[in-house]
Amino acid sequence: MSATLPEEQLSQIAILIKQNQALILKNQDSWLSDEGVAKRFGVSVSLITKWRKQFGLPFSQIGEVRRYSTKEVDDWFKGFSPQRILSRAS
């Protein structure tokens, strides 16, 4: 027994599928590795590790896989300042 949907519903489903695929692609681009963050800011991976450990660079980790949200990293970096580094050193 096979059921068919009206053309209007099929058209709406096709639109939703395209929108979903676009969101998936967008979200795939929004996570970076340590190397990706280092490249984004033009610094070394060891500096990214230091920022993460000492200054709270936000990240997500599952097992051995660590990723950084581009939005969270960009927002964090906007608030990052030399004064913040100096206040932690003293």
Buried (B, 14 or more C-beta within 10 A) or exposed (E): EEEEEEEEEEEEEEEEEEEEEEEEEEEEEBBBBBEBBBEBBEEEBEBBBBBBEEEEBEBEEEEEEBBBBBEBBEEBEEEBEEEEEEEEEE
